[in-house]
Amino acid sequence: MENLKIIDWEYYSSHFPNPIPKKNFDAVLNQAELEFGETVPKFMQDKIEESRKQNCIFKLCNFIYQNEAVLSGSALTSAGNNGYSESYAFQTPDAARNAMKKLIYDSIGTRMAGAF
């Protein structure tokens, strides 16, 4: 799959106060664009406003970076209660992929989701 070149590091980092570290950005961007390209058919990509595509890729980059362990299948999520106790729950890669697809659909406009 070709790189879509929807955003670059400078554009990304100027829109986020705590961006992905530059050394990690290209790998995360490639994965985000791949996910976008596999989820949204090419004929539909051309119908989506450029700003919506950019916002979608922004969100995907952040999601992928923050959920790297989940997407790789090795995640353990935890929740604490003011330091007194912790509970753990496994999150599946399928759940994360479904959340990523929902993020894409919500970002590009849900009215288009039925076309996929």
N, C-alpha and C positions, 0 to 999 in steps of 0.2 A: 504494500500500500504506500502510495506516495505521501510525503509530508504535506499537509494542507497549507502550512504557512499562514494561519489565521492570526496568530499573535507572535511576538518575540519577547525576549527578556526585558528589554527597556520598556515596552508597552505594558507588560505584565507588572513589573516592579513599580511602575508609576501609579498603578491603580490599587495596590495592596500595601497596607502599612507594614505587615509582617510577611513578606513574600517567601516563597520557597528559596532556599539558598541557591545562588547562581550555579554552583557546581552540580547541583541536582536537577536544575531546571530543564535542560535539554532532554534528559531521559524521561522526566515526568511529562513534558510537553508532547514528546513522541507518543507516549502511551495514551495521553488524553485525546490527541488527534486520531489515533488509531481507533479508540473506542467510539469517538464521534463518527468517524467514517464508516465503521462497521454497523452502527446503530441507525444512522440516517442515510438513506439511499442517496446516491449522487444527484439524481433528478430532483430530489427534495432540497438538497443543500443549496442549490442555485436559487430556490424560492425564499430562503430565510434571509432576513436582514443581516448585514454584516455585523452590526452591533450585537445582535442576539447570538450570532455564532461566537463572537469574541467573548461575551459574557459566559456562554456555555463552556468554552474551553477554559476560561479562568476558573470556573467552579469545578470543572473536571480535574484540572491540575491540583487544586487544593484538596479535593476529595481523594484523589489517588495518592498524593503525598501523605495525607493524614491517615489513610487506611491501607498503607502498603502491606502491613502484616496480615490484615484480614484478607486482602485480595490474593495473597500468596498462600493462604490456607493455614497460617500459623498464628492466628490471633487469639488472645485471651483478653477480654475486656473486664475492667474492674470498676467498682463503684465504692467509694468510701463514705462513712457517716461520721464526719468530724474527727476522724482518726480512731474511733472506738471499734469499728468493725469494718470488714470488707467482704464483699461478695463477688464471685467471679462467674462469668457466663461466656461460653464460646459463641462467637459469631461466625457464620459460615461465609465462604467466598460467594456462594449463590445469593445470599441475602445482600451482600455488598454490591454485587453486579446488578441486582434488581434495583437497588437504591441508586446506582449510577445511571441506569436507564431512565428511572423516574426523574433524576436530576436533568438529564438531557431533554426529555419530553417537556418538563416544566420550563426549561430555559429557552427552548425554541418556540414554545407556544403549544399548549395541550391540544388545540384544535387540529394540529398536524399529526398528533400521535396516532390517530386512527388510520393514517395512510401507511403505517409501517407494518 
